[in-house]
Each structure stands twice: as C-alpha cells, then as structure tokens.
Amino acid sequence: MEKLIQTIIVPLVDYPENINISKDEQDSSITFSIDVHEEDVGRIIGKKGRMIKAIRTIVSGSMNEHGKKVFVEVN
C-alpha cells in the first residue's frame, strides 16, 4: 500500500527524495503517515483539501478487503 501512495505522490512534489511513508496498524484501523518536504505539503493537500481527500478515497477503497478503517495523514 505504501507503494500505491508513493506512486500517487511522487509526480506531485518537487522533492520526491524527501517522501517518507510510515504505517501504523491497529486492530481495527491502519494509519499511513506521509512526511514530505515543507514546500510540498500544500501540493499534497491541494486546494480546499481536494488532493488529500482523493488520495484517502483511493487508499481506503483498495484496503477494503481487510475490513479495517484506513487513515492517511500528512505531517
């Protein structure tokens, strides 16, 4: 799943070498934390949060087979 998130994010940012994705899995949820260069945070979030919302939709749709809630955070 980290590969999917990275595939989506790399074309959006100016500093792809600074992308760090960590995963925290609990009993009923999975949280992916995305760390990017401070200048790229706005690109990941997008206007009115549209980009991060789209990323969350794609990731949660692909993780439905596990029956866990999926959260994506930008740090």
Secondary structure, DSSP 8 states (H G I E B T S, - for coil): -HHHHHHHHGGG-S-GGG-EEEEEE-SSEEEEEEE--TTTHHHHH-GGGHHHHHHHHHHHHHTGGGT-EEEEEE-
